Amino acid sequence: LLVKPIAYFSPEFALHTSLPIYAGGLGVLAGDFCKEASDVGLPLVAVGFMYPQGYFHQHISGEGWQEEVYDYLDFTDMPISPVLSKCNGGKVVAQIQLEDRTLSVAVWQVRVGHNTVYLLDTNIDENAARDREFSARLYIADSEMRIEQEIVLGIGGVRTIRALGIEPAIWHANEAHSAFMMLERVREEVAGGTSFSEAIRRVQQTTVFTTHSPVLATQDVFPIPLVEKYFHGYWESLGLSREDFLKLGQYDALTLKQVQGQGFSMAALALRMANQRNAVSQLHGRTARKMWHGLWPNVKEEEVPISSVTNGIHVPTWVARELLPAYEKYLGQDWLERQDLPQVWERILDVPDDELWAIHQALKHKLVAAIVERVQNRWAENQLMAKQVVAMGALLDSEALTIGFCRRFTEYKRPGLIFQDIERLKKIVTDRFHPVQIIFAGKPHPADLRGKQLIHEVYELALDQRFLGRIAFVEDYDMHIAHHLVQGVDVWLNTPQRLQEACGTSGMKAALNGVLHLSVLDGWWYEGYNGKNGWAIDKGSGIIESGEQDYRDAQAIYRFLEEEIVPLYYDRDASGVPKGWVQMMKEAIRSIVPHFCARRMLKEYSEKLYTAAAKNLTL
């Protein structure tokens, strides 16, 4: 076991709905990681941002367009406390030089079990108005404010840890947004008299980098002039020339002229500065090794040193409370402590079908009630047009087969795929005796115009009277409504374009609660699908045009619904229990949970990456 902690850097953390400083899957994974680290006794200090405005609240207008609402968070009503400087007791804990000015950083702390998350804040009186503003929100589109955020997270994060007297054994960057953390540690070594090459070696030995994006275009790449503006004095402190500094952020072995046009890649920097590198699923590992082969041109693609640790979920956070008595009764009182052992989950087969089904139905009723309550509240606030009541889910039926599509709304996730053939879908969902309903939820980034268009298109169909209220869009997707959704729907739909989903974890949460997965065979489902625990859309047909692939995938969804999913769901015994469906629920729980829980994930990080990073340390 480590004695000194792991320093875990992430731009967002989803710890609880009361602390809305997260945008999506990266933050949810980081939050689950911190919770599980506490559960298993892994010492960890996490570093992120205390965004004063958090992430936006989503309202959908009567015309079906997303409106972003930002509110300043009330820190006095949140589970955080200020960290005061050990030097003078003041609120300024660290300082950073930005161009010709000094930026002061305050710090808040959140206790996560035995561990602490430190959240950096520049919105304090000591800073100029603009410097107070750039940390206000997650993922600002403006490149200059983004690089300032990442300087504060990386360099300011290291200085905060030093100021607090913390001595990490290992430094872990969750995505490349915090890659400047690695440079700052090199600068410290050089300032102590170490050569740059030796400083790099020392930092690499104790650094872990997790990459989450399988698409090069989504990586942070800053224009060279912007990097020069903020680092023209910094590279001198590393003992580097401008050219050598810029090469740290190039994609591959290119000339400097090519690098100038390329920009400065944060992911390339992180991959160079860490000896332990991992993708977040087996399939993503293959994609990452191919994508970054240029950094290691002298080895075969399959030998590119990027391993994989598939993501997992924090079981206590995502399991429905209504399931706990049954899990304790049939899996054993200690099931949670042994959650990553497959033999524990074999006992799910002992749960009587009618008991598991009754719990699931209660969770579905709870979901529909929560959605209807949200609609009623918005109506009471006089914030809805009459036609929106149906589009937001007022007519949802707790007895109907319910499909959930709930995730970030962006083009590669193809939220509109199921609407390829409107008439065929209408026939499926409006069947008088075997109705189907589909619940959508999710937020696109405020700058993602295509994502907003996709919401508009889905919302227009939710307004369409032909669907009889069986298409609903639930606005302002967050951890609170996500709990209801992953616990209460019957089928979890996932339709990303192939090789663009690094992992995904929402389907794991659904499976934990007995919800069946209908998904493209990508991300974690490539490892999790066994032919009996859900449905795989198009198991592989080679590379074809995206339009043709969309058509094939949509046809597969319709066939599954018509020929397998709907018949299986509505095939009831004399007591009204769908025996075949419940058997599939049990198989999903049995085969998925032990392999995709955060307990397994943390053990794998420890065995594969942390042990290797710490082998030269005195622990």
Secondary structure, DSSP 4 states (H G I P E B T S, - for coil): --SSPEEEE-S-----TTS----SHHHHHHHHHHHHHHHTT--EEEEEE--TT-SPEEEE-TTS-EEEE-----GGGSS-EEE--TTTS-SEEEEEEETTEEEEEEEEEEEETTEEEEEEE--STTS-HHHHHTTSSSS-S-HHHHHHHHHIIIIIHHHHHHHTT---SEEEEESGGGTHHHHHHHHHHHHTT--HHHHHHHHHHTEEEE---S-GGGS-EE-HHHHHHHHTTHHHHTT--HHHHHHTT-SSS--HHHHHHH-EEHHHHHHHH-SEEEESSHHHHHHHHHHTGGGSTTS-GGGSS-EE----B-HHHHS-GGGHHHHHHHH-TTTTTTTT-HHHHGGGGGS-HHHHHHHHHHHHHHHHHHHHHHHHHHHHTT---HHHHHHTTTT--TTSEEEEEES---GGG-TTGGGSSHHHHHHHHT-SSS-EEEEEE----TT-HHHHHHHHHHHHHHH-GGGTT-EEEESS--HHHHHHHHHH-SEEEE-PPTT--S---HHHHHHHTTPEEEEES-TTHHHH--SSSEEEE-----S--HHHHHHHHHHHHHHIIIIIIHHHHH---TTS--HHHHHHHHHHHHHHGGGSBHHHHHHHIIIIIIHHHHTTS--
